[in-house]
Amino acid sequence: MSEPRPSQHTSLQTAVRTYRGLWDTQRALTALRDAGHDPEEKYTRQILRDLASAGLLVKVQDRPVLYRAEVVEPGR
């Protein structure tokens, strides 16, 4: 029996933590596809908003929406 695949939310969170930098919907869709998911654009945008609400991403531009990975230092 194989291990279940992580959720799209978990997969994108891992990608953001690993690769950092700037994130838009297209980069997020690519990261999810690379992780083996078949993502929908609308749901992917929601995940990006959720990660921003959690403090992992910071919105740096409105149109088109662009986020920057927030550097989280250990112990914080």
C-alpha positions, 0 to 999 in steps of 0.5 A: 500500500502506498503512502497517501499524497499530501493535500494541495495545501500542504504541497504548496506550503512545502514548495513555498518554504523550499523555493521561497522567492516570488509566487503568482498563480502560474508558479503555484499551479506549476508547483502543484502539478510537479507534486502530482496534483491536478490543480484548479486555478480558483482553488490555487488562488485560495491556497495562496490567500490562505498561506498569506493569512498564515504569514508564510506569504506577503502580498506585494502586488495587487494586479496581477497578484504577486506574493513574496515568501516571508522568511521565517527564522527558527525560534520565532 
